């Protein structure tokens, strides 16, 4: 991981990769309005090794307004995200 230089760019490469994996999943599900994601599968696709890094990447994607995120605490259902394109 890259050190934080105070510009808020810490973890940007992980966020970009996470976003691209989300986009790939979006295409796999035939472009629905909302998609269900599984944290474990997304972490493997994004090559993220820890859940804290995953949550930081999701938080950054939310802050940059790339996604909206509705977490699910049901492991069989998955969390719901919506990719935002401007």
C-alpha positions as CSV (number, residue, x, y, z in Angstrom):
1,X,0.0,0.0,0.0
2,X,1.1,3.5,-0.7
3,X,1.8,5.9,2.1
4,X,-0.7,8.7,2.7
5,X,0.7,12.0,1.3
6,X,-2.1,14.1,2.8
7,X,-3.9,14.4,-0.6
8,X,-6.4,11.7,0.1
9,X,-4.9,9.4,-2.5
10,X,-4.0,6.5,-0.2
11,X,-5.2,3.3,-1.7
12,X,-6.3,4.8,-5.0
13,X,-4.9,1.9,-7.0
14,X,-6.9,-0.6,-4.9
15,X,-10.0,1.5,-5.3
16,X,-9.6,1.6,-9.1
17,X,-9.1,-2.1,-9.2
18,X,-12.1,-2.6,-6.9
19,X,-14.2,-0.4,-9.1
20,X,-13.1,-2.3,-12.2
21,X,-14.1,-5.6,-10.6
22,X,-17.4,-4.1,-9.7
23,X,-17.8,-3.0,-13.3
24,X,-17.0,-6.5,-14.5
25,X,-19.6,-8.0,-12.2
26,X,-22.0,-5.4,-13.4
27,X,-21.5,-6.6,-17.0
28,X,-21.8,-10.2,-15.9
29,X,-25.2,-9.5,-14.5
30,X,-26.5,-7.9,-17.8
31,X,-26.3,-4.3,-16.6
32,X,-28.9,-4.3,-13.8
33,X,-29.7,-1.1,-11.9
34,X,-28.3,-2.7,-8.7
35,X,-25.9,-5.6,-8.3
36,X,-25.2,-7.9,-5.4
37,X,-21.6,-8.4,-4.4
38,X,-19.9,-11.0,-2.2
39,X,-17.1,-9.5,-0.2
40,X,-15.0,-12.6,-0.4
41,X,-15.3,-12.9,-4.1
42,X,-14.7,-9.2,-4.7
43,X,-11.6,-9.3,-2.5
44,X,-10.2,-12.2,-4.6
45,X,-11.0,-10.4,-7.8
46,X,-9.5,-7.1,-6.5
47,X,-6.5,-8.9,-4.9
48,X,-7.2,-7.4,-1.6
49,X,-5.9,-9.4,1.3
50,X,-7.6,-7.9,4.4
51,X,-11.1,-6.9,5.2
52,X,-10.0,-3.5,6.6
53,X,-8.4,-2.7,3.2
54,X,-11.7,-3.8,1.5
55,X,-13.8,-1.5,3.7
56,X,-11.4,1.4,3.2
57,X,-11.7,0.9,-0.6
58,X,-15.5,0.8,-0.4
59,X,-15.5,3.9,1.8
60,X,-13.3,5.7,-0.8
61,X,-15.5,4.6,-3.7
62,X,-18.5,6.0,-1.7
63,X,-16.6,9.3,-1.0
64,X,-15.7,9.7,-4.6
65,X,-19.3,9.0,-5.5
66,X,-18.5,6.1,-7.8
67,X,-21.0,3.8,-6.0
68,X,-23.9,3.7,-3.6
69,X,-23.6,0.9,-1.1
70,X,-26.2,-1.0,1.0
71,X,-24.4,-3.5,3.2
72,X,-26.0,-6.8,4.0
73,X,-25.2,-8.9,7.0
74,X,-26.6,-12.0,5.4
75,X,-23.8,-14.0,3.9
76,X,-26.1,-15.7,1.4
77,X,-27.6,-12.5,0.1
78,X,-24.6,-10.2,-0.4
79,X,-24.4,-6.5,-0.3
80,X,-26.1,-4.3,-2.9
81,X,-24.2,-1.6,-4.8
82,X,-25.1,0.7,-7.6
83,X,-22.4,2.0,-9.9
84,X,-22.8,5.7,-10.6
85,X,-21.7,7.1,-13.9
86,X,-21.6,10.8,-14.6
